[in-house]
């Protein structure tokens, strides 16, 4: 859970020295709490305080490296949603989409255009940095597309978009040296998708462990919900009893309140897990 500005302020040296670029330690703490500045920007913060705050203020969005060689890029690790709030840690990348309905001529035409568009703008190289390879319903056409792009000599990161586990495995095998991103895991196929990625990448193993943890949390939530339902039934029965049953109703109501507190705590914990998984469940890199 994110720290509040006051929690951060308690760990600052409280010198108001302005060495961090802010007028007071409280102003600095508010910026850290909003994710607009790193804790390390304060040169007088103790190592112990930095360690505590760095862990507590770490971005929920995990950093992920994709691609290989000169086309390796880092994505994620952001602490804000919009770049006007804070300069993005890892900027957006340009991608060009291909799919299995394209003819060889159309594929080659797009590849030629990608190679042709490469220029410098305000000191930054502008080019297509990624290629999206989407499977729709034509396995032969899709694998032909993957092979054709792989043999084109394009220096890009490859993104495989496919929900079919077996076809994804074949595409991964073709591009395994390029460390492609695989997008297409869902609640029905994620186990197979993770298994196909474990051959190439430790990140897939980590994702599998995280998914098992999430399943355990979900089971606990289901059990808590059943207990609430049973307690609610008890309240209903007690209300329908005579006046002598009022004390029973009070007892069941107290039990219901206790269950509600427990499930709220479970949900709050689960939200953090689900948030960090949100951008990983559908996509993982392959070594």
N, C-alpha and C positions, 0 to 999 in steps of 0.2 A: 504494500500500500504506500502511496506517495506521502512524503513528509510534508508537514505544513511549514510555513516560513518561520514560525516561532520555534519549532523543533530544531530547525537548522541554525537559527540565531543563537540558541543556547550553546552550540558547539563552536561558534566563532570566537575570535580573541576579543571582540567588542572594543576595538581600538578606534574605530571610525577613521582609519588612516587614509582612506581613499586610494590605497595602492591597487585595489582591485578594479578601479575605474568607477566606483559608485560612491555617493556621498556618505553613506553610513553602512554599518554592518547589517542593519535590518533591511535596507534597500537591496543589498547584495543577496541576503537570504531570500527575499521575495522573488528575485530573478532566478535563483537556483531552484526554488520550489516550482516555478512556472516552466522550468526546463530551458530557459533562455540563455543560461550561462553555466559553465562547469564549476564544480566545487574547487578544483585546483587553481582557479583564477585568483584565489586569495593566497598570497605568499606567506601569510603568517598562521595559517591553519595547521594544527598539529597533525602528525602522521596518523595518529589514532582516529582523530575526527574525520580526516579525509577518507580513511578506510571505511568508517561507518557510513558516511554520507554517500560515498561512491557506490556502495552496495545498495543503499536504500533508494538512491535517485537514478539507478541504472535504467535505461530505456526498456520498456516491456517488449518492444519490437527487436527481435534478435538480428544481429548482423550476419550476413550470409555472403560468402564469396562464390561467384559463379564464373564459368568460362575458364580459359587457360592461356598461358603465355601473355602476349600483349593485349589479349582480349579478356583478361580476368578483371572483373569488376566486383566491388563490394556494394551490397544493397542492404537497406534497413538501418537499424540502430538509431532511428529517429525518436526524438522526444516531443515533437510537435506535429500537428496534422497539416498545417499550412506553412508554406515557406516564407510568408510575410511575417510570421511570428518569430521565426528564427531561420537563419540560413541552413538548408538541409545538410546533414552530415555527408550523405551520399546522394548526389544529384540524380534526377531521372535520366534514363537512357533511351535512345532512339531504337525502335525495332521495326522490321518489315515483315509482314505476314505472308505466308505461303500455305496452301492446303492441297489435299489429294485430288481435287477436281481440276487442277491446272495441267495443261499439256506441257510437253518438253519445251516447246517454243516459248510458251508463256513463262516458264521457269527460267529459261536462259535469258529472256528479255529482262526480267526483274533482276537477275544476278548482274547483268551488264550495267544496269542503271545504278545498282548499289556500288559497283566498282567505280563508276563515273562521278558520283556525288561525294566529293571529299575536298573540303576547303577550310580555311582558317577564318574565324570571325571573332574579333575582339580577343585575339590570343588563344582561342579555343578551337580545337579541331572539330569540325561538324561532319558527321558521317553516320551511317547506319551501324550501330554497335551490336545489335542482336537480331536474330532471325527466329521467327515463330513458325514452327512446323506443325500444322494442325491436321489431325486425323479426323475424318468425318465418317465415311462408310466404304472407302476404297482401299483395302489393305495393299494391294499391288501398287496402286498409284502413290500411296503414302510412302512405302519403302523405297520406291523409285525416286520420289522427291527427296527423301533423306539422303540417299546415296548421291544423287545429282548435286545437291548443295554441298555435301561433304567433300566431293571431288572438285568443287569449283575454285578452291583456293581462297575463298573469302575468309578474312580474319575477323570473325565475329563470335559471339556467344550464341549457342543454339538453345532454343526452348521447345521441348517436345510437349505438345498438347494432345493428350490421348487418355481416355478412360479405360481402354482395353488393356489389361495387364500383359497379356502375351504379346500383343503388337508393340506395346511400350518396351518390353524387354528386347525385342528385335531392333528397335530404333536405338535404344541405349547401347546395344552391342556395336552398332555401326559407328556411333559417335563417342564411345567411351573415352577416347583420348582427348576429347574436347571438353570434358566435364559439363555436359548439358544440364539444363534445368528440366525437371520432369513435372508437368502440371496436369493433374487429372485425378488425383486421389479424392475419394469421397467415402461416405460412411459404409458403402457396400464393398468397395474394392481396396480400401486403404491397407489392409494386411498384405495383400498380394503386391501392391505397389511398393510398400516398404521392403518386402522380401526381395523384390527385383532390384532395389537400390542398394541393399546391404552388400551386395557383391562388389560394389564400386565405392561406397561412401560410408564413413562412420556416422555422418549426420543422419542417415536413414535409420541406423541402429538407435540413435538417441531419440529420434522421432517415435520409433516403435515403443520405447520405454515410456515416453511422455504420454502416448496414446493409452497405454495400459494404466497409467496413473489416472488419467482422465476417466477411463471406464470405471475404475474403482470409486472415484468421487461420485460418478453418476449413479452407481449402485447404492452408495450411502444415501444419496438424495432420494432415490426411489423408496428405500426402506423408511426414511424419515416421513415421506409423504404418506405411506401406508399407515404409519403409526398415527399421523394426524387424522387420517380418515377414520381410524378406529376410535380415536378419542372423540371426534366429532359425533360419531354414532352414539357413543356413550352419553354425551351431552343431550342429544336429541331424546334418547330413552329416558334420561333423568327428568327432563322437562315434562314429559308425558306422564310421569308418575304423580302420586299424591304429594301434598305439601311436605310430607315426611321425606320426600326424595330431593328436596331443595339442597340439602347438604351434599348429596351425591353429585348433583349438578355442579356445585361449587368445586368439588374435588376434581371432576372431569375437566372443568374449565381451566383450573390451575395446571392440570397435566397438559392440556392443549397449548396453553401459553408457553410451557417449558419446551414442548416440541417445536413450536414456532421459532423460539429463540435459537434452538439448535440448527434448524434448517436454514435460517437467515445467515448464521455464521458459515455454514457449509457452502451456501450459494456465493457468499462474498469471496471465500477462498477459491471456489471453482471459477469465478469470473476472471481472476488473475491468470489462472492456468489456461483457460479458454482463449484469453486475449493473446497470450504469447504463442499459442498454437495456431491461431487463426491464419497467419501468413505462412505456416509451415506445413499444415495438413495437406494442402493442395499442391505444394511444390517443394522439391528438394534437389540439391545438386548431386552430381555423380562424379566421383573421382575417376 
